[in-house]
Every structure is written in C-alpha cells, then in structure tokens.
Amino acid sequence: MTTKGTPGRVIRIDDETWAEYGEVCEAKGLSRASDLRVYMKREISAHRRRVRDENAARNIADS
C-alpha cells in the first residue's frame, strides 16, 4: 500500500524488534515510516556534509 505517491518498500526485521519499534514510534507520535524517513534524511544530510568537507579539504590541499 502506498500513500501520497510514495512506493512501498520491503525490509526484513524480526517481529520483536518491529513491535518494540512500533511502541517507540507511537511514543514519539510518528508512524514507523515517518520515523524511518526522518532518520534516512538525517543520514543523507550528514553524508553529504562529510563528502563536501572532504572535497573542500582536498581542494585546499591541492591549492
């Protein structure tokens, strides 16, 4: 099932972890999907910053 045009994804997670994660997300007031998207976007941003900083350092060293 998809919402708002986002495709569904299949991931493998044991039942106990999935249930506990559901409790955590409920306490945060988020769906599992929303929480995963927040996490993924934060990781992508951090990765992009690292790459940008590495490239900047490389450019300075090459100057």
Order of alpha helices (4+ residues) and beta strands (2+ residues): alpha-alpha
